[in-house]
Amino acid sequence: MKRLILSCCLLSASIFAYSQTQPVAIQVDLAKEKGVMKPIWAWFGYDEPNYTTMKDGKKLLSEIAALSPTPVYVRAHNLMTTGDGTAALKWGSTDMYKEDKDGNPVYSWTIIDKIFDTYVERKMKPLAQIGFMPEALSTEPEPYRHYWAPGKQYKEIMTGWAHPPKDYNKWAELVYQWVKHSVDRYGQAEVESWYWELWNEPDGAYLKALDKEREYFKMYDYAADAVKRALPTARIGGPHTAGIGKFFDNFLKHVLHETNMATGKVGAPIDFVAFHAKGSPKVVNGVVQMGIMNQLNKIDRGFSIIASYPELKNIPIIIGESDPEGCAACGMHTNPENAYRNGTLYSSYTAASIAREYDIADQRGVNLLGAVNWSFEFEDQPWYFGFRDLATNGVDKPVLNVFRMLGMMSGTRVEVAGDLAYSTEAVVKSGVRSERTDINALAAKDAKGMTVLVWNYHDTDIIDDGSPVELTIKGLSSKKVTMNHYRIDQEHSNSYVTWKNMGSPQKPSPEQIAQLEKSGQLAALGAPTVLKVENQQVVIKMQLPRQAVSLIKLSY
């Protein structure tokens, strides 16, 4: 072992690094198909909608749109919140609804149009959130605007916007008018390709009500009816709960079997089901330890509950927030457990978790449509402050390159086998906590070639030289293939290491910014190579450092 890097300055004797000298054997069999390589990763979200139209926000959205061959879906909070459109941490507004002195509605679509125009111009699709409550409709409007900052108590965020409507008919009319306006502006076919949803984590702090279930179910009934009246072919779903428990299960019962509080009929429209799943990192003996099992266990339980309803067979499922933890705007300086965010641990975690989401969906027999990565950017904030974001001041962080890798994968997923240390079941149950790291792969094929995403992940934030890997790809029909090898590690696709090597400048020069932007792009590990196929297979050998991610692309 030549190198050992820690995310924090302390290391206890109980924390270990393990470098394997014998190659880890991974076999990919192109003849054994597993299912469609759906772009479940091509979904992103953030709290602050007004960053959408700002300089770095537009730049990042263009990059996100470019990494996917299919449209990317975007989910944002605060699309109905009252305010002048000024962005702040965990805050945003569009001012779409006010009332005149006589209590008559005054609609304004200017800000929301600029946000959605930015998406549509890039051929992105809104996962349009009906929330939060306009000040004029809130049952408890004051105080309304919050001024939260990292380090403050989270409850300070939940002000007047988090309350239900005081007039359900006015609120439903607002929803109706918004959908109708969207159809008028973008066309019926475009809006039919969107998804509409109600609120965020109503079972948690985001909904302030004495009876959260009844209030949310009523809100959903009115919102779904309004959406369908404006566009009968529109798609709406929910409940985007934080937990997988009684609230989530009762919501499904309500939309399937109970009396609709808006129409008086039985049931409510439900075109997709959504819930959230988060991990739980913590600092152990001075080193960050991730909680991937917490995130994946919630996903498994959510899929299990949905699969228990025959009426919901094959219904699309969206993991509305699918992340290592719960607060994107809580930087590592106030929350040291979030120190994983700038470096390659976030990259390897993302690769390992997304691959397992495919497996869990297969095992539960459900239709996973998307998993929203709740990471975007924070405009005009300190460089590499430790927010959960994809870029800092317009410079891409290592994690964004995982999505660039995934964007090259298409077609059909195929079987991966070998002397792998962790099955999906093991990671769901216990995470990656033993001596061995999780060296595994996700593979896909299409008519033009095949791709293999390989990662070396462990919950504990240590970097070492890792292990040699011997990747065998079987079932190739060509006599030769061209290999492109892409890598995220300490030397490749890593603007954070470049920035630290510069001395961590908070005011980098234009030349330094150009260098950072270049190092933030996905890098190749060597030049393309032509490989000879023997007995319908090739063997690819590599050294895969801990926390590194590789993408092998073979073109026929």
N, C-alpha and C positions, 0 to 999 in steps of 0.2 A: 504494500500500500504506500503510494508515493505522496499522498496529499490528504489532508483532513481539514475541512472548512466548516465552521459552525455559524449558525444564524445569530447566536448570542455569544457573549464573551465567556460564559461559564460552562464547564462540562464536568458532570459528576462521574464517578467510576461506574455508576449504574447505567450510564448511557454508553452504547457501544457503536462502533462502525464495523461493518462486515464487508470485506472484499473477497470475492470468490476467485480462485485461480483456475478451477475447472470450468470449461464453457457451459453455459446454460443452453440446452438444446431446445429450440422451438421449431415445430413443423407446421407448415401451412399446406393444406390439401385443397387445391382448387376444385376438385371433383365433389367435395362435400359441402353443399350449400346450406346456409343457416337461415337466410331471410334477406329482405331488402335492406340495403344500406341507406336508410332514411336519413336526411340531414337534420336529425334531432338537435344538433348542436347549433344550428343556424338561427338561434333565438337569443335576443339580448334585451336587457332592461335596466332602468335607472330611475331614481327618485325625482331628479331635477329636470323636468321637460324642457326648460328654457335653454339648457346647454345645447339642445338640438340645433338651434339656429346660430350659435356662436362659432367663432373661428375654428377652434380645435374640435368642437363637436361635429361640425360639418366635415372636417378632414377625416376624423375617425369613422364617421358613418360611411363616407366614400370608401374607406379601406375595408370596413366590414362588408359592405355590399359587394366589393370586388372579390372577396375571398370565397364566395359561394356561387356555384353554378345555378342555384335555385334561389328564389326570393328569400331574403332574410326578414324575419318578423321582429318587431320592436315593441316592447311594453314599457310604458312610463306612467308614473304616478302624477297626481295633481293636474290632470287635464281639464278639470272643471273647477279648480280652486280659484277663489276670488283674489285679484291682485293685479299689479301693473306689468307682470311678466319679467320682473327682476329675479335672476337666479340666485339661490343661496343653498347651503348644504341642507339636504333633506327637505327642500322647499321648492316650489314652483307655482305658477299661476297662469291662467289664460283670460280671466275676467269675462267668461262667456255668458254669465247671467247676473243681471241686477234687476231692480224694480224701481219704477218711478214713484213719485210721491203718493200716487193712488194705489200702489201695489200691483201695477201691471208689469208684465215681464218686459225686460229689455235685453235682447240677445246681441252678442257680439262675437263674431267668428274670426276676427282679424288674427289674433295670436295663435289660436289652434290651427288655422289654415296655414300659417307660416311653418308650424311644426310638421303637420302632415304633408305639406308641399315638399318639405325637405326629404321626407321618406319616399314619397311617390316619385320624385325626380330621380331617385337612385334605385327605383324599382323595388323598394322595400315595402313591407306590408305592416300596418299597425295591428298590434294586439291591443285594441282600443279599450282603455279602462274608463268605465263610467264611475268617476270619482275624482276629486272628493266633493264634499257638500259646499255649494256656493254660500257665501255669508248670508245672503238675503233669505235663504231657505233653511238654514240651520236652526235646530231647536234650541241650541245654546251657542249663539254666534260669538260671544265675547268671553275671553280674548280670542282673536281669530288668527292673526299672523304670529308665528313663533320666530325666535332668534336663537335657535339651538346651535351649539358648537361642540366639537369633540371634547369629551371630558365631562360635559354636563349630563344630567340625568335624562334618560331616554323619554321619560314620561312628560317632559316639558314640550315635546313635539306635538302631543295630542291635544290640540286646541279646538276651536269652533268648527273647523272643517271636518272633524272626525265624528260629528253627530248626525243622526238621521234627519230626514226632511220634516219640517213642520206642516207642510202641505204636500201630500203625495200626488195629487193631481197636477199641481204646478211642476213638481219635480219630474213626473212622467212626461209631461208636455215638453220640458226642456230636453229630455232624452230623445223624444220623438223628433223635435226640431233639429237636433244635432245630426241624427242619422239622415233625416231628409235633406238637410243642407249638404251633407257629405255626398249623397247620391247626386244632387244637383251639380256639385262642383267637380266630382271625380268620375261620375258615371256609374251606372248600376253594376256593370260587370266588375269594375275595380272594387267597389265596396263589398260585393259578394265574396271577394277573395280575402277579406279581412276577417278577424275574429273580434267580437265584442264581449266584454266581461264586466262584472260588477265588483267594484271595491277591491280591497286588499286586506287579507288576514282579519276578517271580521270576527273570528273567534278570539283574537288577541286584542292588542291595544288600539288598533286602528278604527274600531267602531265603539263609540261611547253610548251605551244603552243599558237600561236595567235588564231587559231580556234580549240579549244579543241574537239568539236564534230567531225569535219571532220577528224582530225588527229587520234582520237581514233577509229572512225568507220573504217578508212583505216587500222589501226593496227590490229583491230579485224578481218577484212576480210582476211588479209594476214596470221595472226596467225591461224585462224580456218582452212584455206585451207591447211596450212603446217601440222597441226596436223592430219587432215583427210587423207592427202596424205601418211603420215607415218603410220597411223593406222586408216583405215576407220571406225572402230567400236569404236574409242575413243570418249569420251564425253567432249565437250567444251561449255562454256557459259560465261556470263557476265551480266551487265557491272561493278558490284561492286561499284556503285556510292555512294557518301557520302550523297547526297540528293535525295529526291523523287520529281522530277520536270520535267522540259522540257527536260533536257539531257537524263534522264532515259526513258521517253516516246519516244523521238526521236530515241533512240537506238533500241527500240523494233520495231518501224516503219521501221528502216533501215534494220534490219536483216530479216524482213518479206517481205518487198515490194520494197526496193530500189536496185539500181544497185550495185553489189559487185565490189569493186575497185581492187580486186585481180584477179577475174575470168571473169568479164564482164557480169555475169549472174544476175538474179534477186534473191536477198536474200543471206543470209549466214547461215551456220549451227548454230543452237542454241539448245543445249540439256538440259540446265537449265538456269534459270534467277537468278541473284544475286544482292542484294543491301545491304546497311548498315543501321543500326538503333541504335542511341545512346541516352541515357538520358542526363540530365544536372543538376548535383548537384550544390548547392551553399551554402554559409554560411549565415544564417539568425540569427541575434542577437547572434552570437557566436556559433551557433549550425548548423551542416550540415543538409541540407534538400535536399532529392533526387528528381529527376525529372523523375519518371517512366512513366508518361503520355507522355513525349516527345518521349521516345523510342517506346512505344506501338502505339502511333499515327502514327509514321513513318511506322511502320510495317503494320498497317491497310491501310494506303494510298498506300503503295507499292503493297499489295495484291489486292487492288481495281483496280489499273491501269493494273496489269497483267490479272485480271479476265475480264477486258473490251475487251480483244482480244480473239475472239473465237478460233483463230489458236493456242493459248497457253493454251487451256483447258487441265488441268492435267499435265502441264509441271512441273517438279520438281523446287522448289524454295529453294534457300539457302540464309539465312540472313548472309552475309559474315563476318560481325562483329556485334554482338548483345550485347551491354554493357551499364553500367550505365553512361559512358561518354567516351571521345575520346582519351585520351593519357595515355597508360599503363605505360610509363616510367616517367610520371610527378608525383613525390612523394608528400606526404602530407605536407612536409616541405616547398616546393615551391608553392604548390597548396593546401591550407588548405581545400578546398571543397572535397578533396579526402581522408579525414580522415576516411571515412567509410570502407576502404579496408581491414584492418587487423581483424576487429571484425565481429560480427554476423549480422550487418545490410547488409553487402554484401551477406550473406547467405540467409536471409529472402527475400531480393530484388530478388535474383536469382530464388528462388522457386516461388515467386509470379509472376514474369515476364514470366518464361518459361511456367507455367500453362496457362497464358493468351494468349501466342502465339498459343497454341493448339486451344483455343476458337476462336481467331480471324480467324485462318485458316478455322475452321469449318464454321464460319459465312460467310466468303467470298467464300467458296467452292473451295479453292485452295489446291494444293499438296505441303505442306511444308515438305521439306526433312531434312533440318538442320539449326541450328542457332549457328553460331560460337562464342564461348566465347573467346574474345581476351585477354586471360590471360595465362601466362606460368610461367616462372621464370627468375630471373636476377642473373647471376652467380657472386659470389664474391662481393656482395653489402652489405650494412649495414643490420643488422637484423631488420625486421619489419619496413622498411623504408617508407612504404606506397605506394609502387608500386602496380599496379593492377596485382597481380600474385596469383598463386595457392599455392605456397610454397616459403619459404625464407630460403636460405642456407640449402636446403634439408629437411626442416621441413614443413609439410603441414599446411596450414591455414584453418580456419573454412569453408570457401566457398567450398573447395574441397570435403568436406563431403556431401554437397548437391548433388554433382554428384555421390557420392557413393550411396546415397539414391535412386537417379533416376535410377542408374544401377540395382537396385533390382526390378524395376517396368517394367512389360512386359504384353503382351497380348492385352486386349481390355480396353479402357477407359470407365468408367461408370459414371452415373450421380451423382452429388453432389448437395444437396439442404440444406435448413435450414434457420435460421434467420441471414443470412449473410449480413454484412453491405455494401458490395461493389460488384456490378456486374462487369463483364469485361468491359461493355460499360462505366460504371462510372469511372473506373480506366483509360481507354483510354482517356476519356474526361477531367478528373480533377485530376487524381492521387489519393493519399491517404493523404488528408490534413485536414479532419474534425476531430472532437474529437475522434470518434471511430477508432480503428485500423482495418486492413484488416485481419480477421481470416477466413481462407478459406482452401480448400483442393483440391487435384488432386487424383483420385482413378483409379485403374486398377485391372483387374482380369485375371488369366490364369488357366490352368488345375490343377495346384498344390496349388493355393491359391489366395490371393488378397493383395493389398497394398494401403495405404492411406498416402499421403504426406500432412501434415498439417503445416501451417505457421501462424505467428502473425507478420504482417508487418505494418509499417507506414513510410511515407517519412521522418519524423523528427527523427534525431538520438538520441533517448532517450531509455533507458532500464528501465523497471519496472517489477513488478511481473505479469503483464498481466492479463489474464482472465481464469477462469475455462472453460473447453470445454467438452461437452457431445457428443461423437461420436457414432452414431447408424449405424450399418452396417446390411442391410436387404438382404434377398435372399440367405442366407447360407443353404446349403443342408445337411451339416454334423451335427452330434449331438454335436461335440466338435471341437475346433480349438486350435492350439498353437499360442500364440501371442508373437512376438518379437517387442520391442519398442526401437527405436533409437532416439537420441536427439542431437541437436546442441543448446547450450545456454552458459551461463557464467560458468557452471560447467562441461559441457560435450563437447567432440569433439572440444576443443578450446585451441590450443597451445598458442594463443596470451595472454590470461589471465594468463596461466602458466608462460609465459615469464615475464609478468609484475610483477607477484608475486615473481619472482626471483630477482627483482630489475632492470629489463630491461638490462641484460648484453649484451654488444657487443662482448665479448669474453667468451661465456659460456664454462664451463668445459665439458669434455666428458660425465660425469655423468648427467650434466644438459641437454646436447644435447639429450641423451637417453631419459630423462624424457619428453623433448619437443616433440620428435618424437612419443612417446607413446600417449601423449595428443593430438597430431594432427590427430590421427586415429578416425574413427567413433565409438562412444561409445554407449553402450546400457543403457537405463534407467531402470535398474533392470534386474532380471533374466527372461528367457522365462516363460510364464504363460499359463496354459491350461484353456480355457474358455468354459463354458457350453453354448450351443446354445439353446435358447428358442424361440418358434414361428418363427424359421428361422432367428433369429437376435441376435446380441450381442450389448451391450452398454459399451463403454469404456470411462472412465472419466479421465481427466488429467488437470493439471494446466499448461498453456502455456504462459511463459513469453513473453513480447514484444521483437521482433526480433528473437525469437526462432523458430526452425523448428523441427518437429517430423516426423518419418516414422513409421507407424503401419504396420506390416507384419503378416498376418494370414495364417497359413499353415493348409491345410485340412488333 
